Each structure stands twice: as structure tokens, then as C-alpha cells.
């Protein structure tokens, strides 16, 4: 006969405890979830707001990779050099912002690495 606690077999308590542990791990991981606040792409004359696209691509992840170029977004200001301006947060941390020049190189937003004060 298996030992019981509050009427539950020990095996069920183990499974319930494991489920609680796993749910706490998910909560801790989600506390560093990336949230895009703003992304603009364009040149000195025109820029486009691509925030909704980046929210769909990145929000809730711990890391997000994209390129700052016409292929990722669109050519909103023809025949000029462009840039990406992005503002985002990791969990409940402070807002982070960066400006990247147009490039085919990958840009990584990484919420697994916490920035110092």
C-alpha cells in the first residue's frame, strides 16, 4: 500500500509538485519576455512605423532576430540610406533603445542578457 497524505497517493503529490515547479519556471522565464514598444524604419525624409509587425514577430520571446533592410520592411524612402530605430523592454526592466544602419547583417534583441545600470 502506498503512503497517503491528505488522501492523495504520494505519486500524485510528486506530479502536482513537479507541475507547480514547471509552472514557476515558465513564469520566471516570462519575466524576461521581450516587448517591442516601437520600431521605425526609413531615411531622413520618410520613415514607416513597423511596430505592429515587430510585435507579432518578437513579443513574448527571450530573443528576436531581424535585419534592418528593405527586404525585412519596405523601401519607404527611395535612394537614401536608411536606419532602424527600436525601443523595447525585457520583462519589467527599463526601456532599451538602439538605432541601427541599414544592413543585411542580423540584429539580435536579447533579453537573456540583463544590461547593467
Wavefront OBJ file of the C-alpha trace (Angstrom):
o trace
v 0.000 0.000 0.000
v 1.330 3.464 -0.949
v 1.677 6.115 1.758
v -1.021 8.793 1.594
v -1.058 12.473 2.507
v -4.386 14.314 2.713
v -5.955 11.414 0.924
v -3.660 11.565 -2.135
v -1.156 8.873 -3.067
v 2.474 10.030 -2.844
v 2.886 9.652 -6.622
v 0.135 12.256 -7.213
v 1.741 14.717 -4.809
v 5.024 14.313 -6.687
v 3.332 15.009 -10.031
v 1.459 18.011 -8.607
v 4.696 19.371 -7.130
v 6.513 18.880 -10.433
v 3.732 20.691 -12.311
v 3.978 23.593 -9.850
v 7.748 23.708 -10.270
v 7.432 23.746 -14.058
v 4.779 26.478 -13.990
v 7.057 28.602 -11.784
v 9.900 28.123 -14.283
v 7.627 29.323 -17.094
v 6.657 32.382 -15.030
v 10.290 33.198 -14.314
v 11.176 32.821 -17.987
v 8.271 35.059 -18.978
v 9.520 37.777 -16.612
v 12.318 38.452 -19.153
v 9.997 38.371 -22.149
v 10.754 40.884 -24.868
v 8.148 43.537 -25.592
v 8.608 45.830 -28.606
v 7.425 49.366 -27.871
v 8.367 50.985 -31.191
v 10.165 50.243 -34.443
v 10.605 52.799 -37.203
v 12.457 52.167 -40.467
v 13.355 54.763 -43.061
v 15.574 57.592 -44.179
v 15.899 61.252 -43.397
v 12.807 62.225 -45.450
v 10.375 59.403 -44.652
v 10.071 56.568 -42.190
v 7.480 53.906 -41.592
v 6.065 52.594 -38.347
v 6.669 48.833 -38.311
v 5.851 48.380 -34.630
v 2.860 46.031 -35.203
v 4.957 43.740 -37.434
v 7.747 43.542 -34.864
v 5.292 42.972 -32.005
v 3.974 39.930 -33.882
v 7.470 38.673 -34.580
v 9.170 39.335 -31.239
v 6.845 39.873 -28.279
v 6.911 37.161 -25.629
v 10.228 35.718 -26.793
v 13.523 35.944 -24.936
v 15.388 36.745 -28.159
v 14.432 38.104 -31.585
v 16.496 38.333 -34.782
v 15.801 40.618 -37.751
v 17.544 42.620 -40.457
v 17.349 46.374 -40.937
v 16.798 46.472 -44.692
v 14.218 46.809 -47.469
v 13.728 43.034 -47.538
v 12.589 42.940 -43.917
v 10.477 46.075 -44.167
v 9.935 48.094 -47.360
v 11.677 50.855 -49.269
v 9.885 53.784 -47.641
v 12.462 56.403 -48.723
v 13.975 55.545 -52.100
v 17.613 56.131 -52.980
v 18.733 57.147 -49.479
v 20.468 55.331 -46.658
v 18.041 54.101 -44.048
v 18.081 53.183 -40.389
v 16.046 51.232 -37.841
v 15.137 52.794 -34.535
v 13.846 50.309 -31.981
v 12.661 50.721 -28.417
v 11.827 47.641 -26.336
v 11.792 46.246 -22.810
v 12.804 42.949 -21.279
v 10.274 41.923 -18.658
v 9.803 44.719 -16.155
v 13.214 46.238 -16.898
v 13.907 49.715 -18.215
v 13.281 50.566 -21.859
v 16.194 49.896 -24.189
v 16.629 51.783 -27.447
v 19.028 51.485 -30.348
v 19.454 52.865 -33.841
v 20.943 50.573 -36.494
v 22.096 51.481 -40.009
v 20.544 49.699 -42.977
v 22.352 46.396 -43.416
v 21.978 42.749 -44.408
v 23.538 41.685 -41.097
v 21.315 40.166 -38.445
v 20.323 42.260 -35.435
v 19.576 40.378 -32.233
v 17.420 41.728 -29.442
v 18.457 39.593 -26.472
v 16.580 39.531 -23.179
v 18.615 36.609 -21.830
v 21.424 39.046 -21.013
v 20.497 41.685 -18.476
v 22.037 45.129 -19.014
v 23.821 46.828 -16.152
v 22.637 50.088 -14.598
l 1 2 3 4 5 6 7 8 9 10 11 12 13 14 15 16 17 18 19 20 21 22 23 24 25 26 27 28 29 30 31 32 33 34 35 36 37 38 39 40 41 42 43 44 45 46 47 48 49 50 51 52 53 54 55 56 57 58 59 60 61 62 63 64 65 66 67 68 69 70 71 72 73 74 75 76 77 78 79 80 81 82 83 84 85 86 87 88 89 90 91 92 93 94 95 96 97 98 99 100 101 102 103 104 105 106 107 108 109 110 111 112 113 114 115 116 117
